[in-house]
Amino acid sequence: RLSICNVRLFGPRVRIVSDSPDAPTNLQFLVDAFASSDSTRSLPLNALRINSLLISDAAVRRDVASEPQTPGVFNPSHIDLRGLSAHLSLKTLTTDSVSAILRQLTFREQSGLQVDDAQLRLVANRNGATVAGFRLQLPGTDVRMDSLLVNYRLGDTAPRLSDIAYSVHFKRSTFSPSDLAALMPVLGSVSTRFYGEGAAKGTTERVNVDALSVFTQDRDFRLMLRGKADFRDSVPAAEAAISHLSVTERGWDRLGAVLSALQQDAGGGLLPVPVAIPADMVAATRQLRQRVGDVDLSGTVSYHHDGAADLQLATSAGRAEVTASLSGAGDYTLQLDGHGVNLRRLLADDTFGATSLTLRSRGTLSLKEPVTLASLSPRGTCNATLRDFQYRGHTYAPLSLDGSFGSDGIAATARMDDALAGAVVSLRMAGDRYEADADLRDVDLHALGLLSSHAGDRISMRATAKLAGTDIDNLDGMLTVDSLRIVHPDHDYTIRHTTFSSTSADGMRTLLLTSDDLSATLGGRYELSTLPTTLMAALSTYEPALLTALGWKRVP
């Protein structure tokens, strides 16, 4: 047994150098001097006790000559500690246990890393360890931990991971990312301080988070949750109950500043930026601030072989409830109810107002490994209803949408039965082929705010289209309009049947127009996108009455 009463070191200077990481240091002679040359004899040290080890204003430097310097960044090959002060009490150190108290630890490192104080009490034996009274203070950081309990079984070998259990409780703590700029230089520009507390317990195979709270001082960002995870199965299980996940408009600005700084990281730190930040993510935070504003998310999320979510979302642009489920086989359901959705803000368009909506969808997703957005291959049905939809000052009667989708295409039907417009529109898309049917009844474009003229006019028509192509300039197919009628107190204009068709071959395009009163053929090398002006000129010549009825100006 060796017991040391007090050790005091005032202003020691220590320098450790070597030519390369594997080369011996300048202190090798001390190691050799204390090494035993007789391996057959030893005096076992069963216990060591140091009542008080006090170091004040020490300087410790470590240099590896072959390694480059990195000014302003912590470098394990070039450590320069100044103002190192420590107070340690080693109550017991044996082969089976240790009991120690770190009462003080402070230092400054040349990279800018600074520890103002560190404290803890450690008790450990062959069955477990306890850390109490932990506190770490950096210039803008104060981390406090009430207790850390770790239980394990220590035999002749290291403990098995499955035998380790722990419990930890953090008191209210403060964290300033800029304190770690010496380890990750990009954090130097992050001025936001975070506050938090929490408690958790578990093993290496499962964890229970009893409480976790992280927030900024002015609550620009706030996260409060509890949950658990289990990794014993081949498919991990997890569930979380989120009390608050909120970001204010100013919080989006701060998040954008952090992401922008991470984008500009040039590396060189001891801790690399863990993920690549997409170039458009910073712009996305600006859009979220402008379009969505304050966000507060709450609810529950769980996943094992099946997944489920029940979430409530409140924003400056409206609120919504979302319920979703996903089975291990890929079957999913989704239900969304939106209330007071401010389309004017979301779309940045003053012609829109507010609306409420209901959306229901069910179907299947492909979950074959590796799972990516492109590999999901969704197939299913969707039903949606818009209520109190506002556009150009008019509040519409409920609008409904029913559809289906899959790898073979999309089919949808929209219905509207409003006092100022009745309509049923069906659309089918498969690859570059499109089919559509529309039935419009008594549509008052002026009252709906879609035309500034033609007050009192009502338009009715039926139309069918079968088209193929990737854009308007290579579009082939046929559009048929039946019973186009424009009704006004002073006139009634009707075209019973009109057909437009477009075909192309060998670079030549042919456009046919056939109606009760007009037939026309246009052939040659041209693009459909340039035709509107030409057609308006033709109508001005051959159908001026139609232009008058529509309120369009004649083209000279």
C-alpha positions, 0 to 999 in steps of 0.5 A: 500500500502506498499513501501520499498525503499531499503533492503540490506543483506550482508553475511546472513546465513540461515539454514532450517532443518526438520526431514522429508519432511512433518515435520515442519521446524525450522522456524515454530515459525516465521510462527506462530508468523506472523499468524493472530489469528483473521480470521474475520479481515484483512487489505488487501495489495493492492500493494507492491513495493520494489525499491531495494533488494540486497543480497550479499554473502549469504549462504542458507542451507536446510536439511531433516534429513530423506533423504539420502545424494547424494554427487555430485548430486543435491538433493532438500532435501539437498541444500547448496547454497554458494556465493548467490548474488541477486539484485531484483527490485519489481516495482509493485505487486498487485492482478492484476499485477506484474512488476519486474526486476532481475538484478543479481543472482549468486550462487554455490551449493554443487553438483557442479551446478553453476549459474554465472548470471541470468537476466530478466524483467517481466511484467504480468497482467490479460491478459498476461505476457512479459519476456524480456532481459532474460539471464542465464549464467553458466560456459560454457552456455550463454542462451539469450532470446530477448522476451517471450510474453504470452497472456491469459485470467485470470478470477476468476480461472486459465486460460484455456489452450486453451486461452494461446498464446505465442511468443518467440525469442532466440538470439544466445546462447551457451549450454554446457551439462556438466553444468547440470552434477549435475542434470544428472551426465552422462553429465559430460563427454560431452565436446561438446558445442552447439550453437543455436538460434530460434523463435517460436509462437503458443498456447497449441494446435499448434506451428509455428517454424519460425526458429531453428538453432543448431550447434557445433562450428566447424560444426561437427553437424548442424541442421537448420529447420522451421516447424509447428505442430497442435494438435487440431485434433485426428491425429496431423498434422506436417510439417518441412522444413529442410535446413541442418541436417548434421553430419561430421565424427568427429561428428559421433565420438562425438555422439558415445561418448555421447551415450556411456556415456548415456549407462553407466548412473547409475541413481541417478540424478534429471533428468533421461536419458529419453530413454534406449540406445541399446547396438549396437547403439554406434557401429552403429555410428562407422560404419556410420563414416567408411562407410558413412562419412559426411552426409547432409540431406535436404528437406521437411517432412509432416504428418497428415492423409497422410504423404509425404517426399521429401529429398536430401541426400549427403554423403561421399559415394554418394548422393541420392534423396528420395520421399515417400508418405503414406496414412492414409489407409496404401498405400505407394509409394517410389522413390529413385535415387542414384548417385555415390554410393561408394560401396567400402566404404559402404561395406568395400570391395575393389572388388566393385566400384561405381554405380548409381541406381533407385528404385521404390516401391509401396504397402500397410502397415498395420497401425493397433494399436499398430504399430510396425515394425513386424505389418506393414506386407508390400505388394507391388511391387519393380523395381530397376535398377543398372547403371555403376555397378563396380565389380572386375574392370568391369563396367556392363551394366544396371542390372534390378530387378523386384519383388513383396512381401507380407505375402505369400512370395517374387518373383523377376526376375533379368536381365543382358545383358552385353557384357561379360554375359547375364542372367535372374534369377527368384526367388520365396520364400514362407516360407521355400520353394524356386523355382528358374530359371536361364538362363545364356548366354556366361558368361566370368568368367575370363573377369569378374574377377570371375576366374583367369584362363580360359581366353576366356572360355564362359559358358551357361546353364539353371537351375531350382530348387525347394527346401524346408528347413531352411538351407543347412543341412535339404534341400530337393528338386531338381536342374536340369541343362540343356545344360551346355556348356563351349566353348573355342577356343580349346575345347567345353564341353557340358552336356545336362541334369543333375539332383540333388535331395535330400530327407530325412526321419527318419534321413536318407538322399538320394542324387541322381545325374543323367546325360547323362554320370553319375548316382550316389546315396548316402544314409545314415546319413550325412550333405549336408554341408560336401559333396563338398570334397566327390563330388570333389573326385568322379568327379576326378575319373569319370569325370576328363575331366570336372574338366580339362575344369573347371580348377579345381584341381583333388582330389587324 
